[in-house]
Amino acid sequence: MLRTLSLAMCLLAANALWAQQQEGKPKVMTSAAPEETTVYYPSGKRPKVSKPEAGERKKIASREKKKEVKNPTVRSGVRYHALKTNLAFDAIGALNLAYEVQVHSRMTLDIPVTWSLWDAQREHALRIVALQPELRWWMGKETGRGHFFGLHAHAAWYNLKWDENRYQDEGRPLLGAGLSYGYKLPLGEHWGAEFNVGLGYANMKYNTYYNIENGALLNTRIRNYWGLTRIGLSLVYRL
């Protein structure tokens, strides 16, 4: 009996001592549930974990940014809008204003209007109202920047004085279509310069008069024209 009691007391003391030693060790939980796994560090210190160097972190961030942004215009959900004026037409007294709007991730619709309702000179003058909408396909990743190709149509009402004759549309406007190439160079956050040139076809029916006040009618002609149909050196303001 005495031996049994002594043995039980020794086992109880040993168990209490072992439990006290385990409580002093640090515990780190793994990704498993708390009831599943607990990791003990015998040294009592958590081991060091190596971190990527600054250069490597920059490379990783750069790769992630390229994956995230392929087309800034499409990603932001903001359409390209711009107002512009063709300085080449302004220089000859044909005032003009164009509005361009994005209709696809890489396509825009350009709608220019040109008008001149006065005579600069008695013998040489151009009165005109013209429309020339153009659908453009941009070659770069960002719409409204870099190279583009365009498909345009045109309609114009005109009255041209040139030397001894005056030419005026008869019954219907000039009509036609063409293809163009252009390039837009950004000059800042909102401003830019645009260059473009186009070739195509135009059909016109016009009367020819003597270039004097109430000049007599000479003839009526129909002409099919092939050649330069669009030229521009425009100042652009992106909205």
Secondary structure, 3 states (H helix, E strand, C coil): CHHHHHHHHHHHHHHHHHHHHHHCCCEEECCCCCCCCEEECCCCCCCCCCCCCHHHHHHHHHHHHHHHCCCHHHHHCCCCEEEEEEHHHHCCCCEEEEEEEEEECCEEEEEEEEEECCCCCCCEEEEEEEECCEEEEECCCCCCCEEEEEEEEEEEEEEEEECCEEEEECCCCEEEEEEEEEEEEECCCCEEEEEEEEEEEEEEEEEEEECCCCCCEEEEEEEEEEEEEEEEEEEEEEC
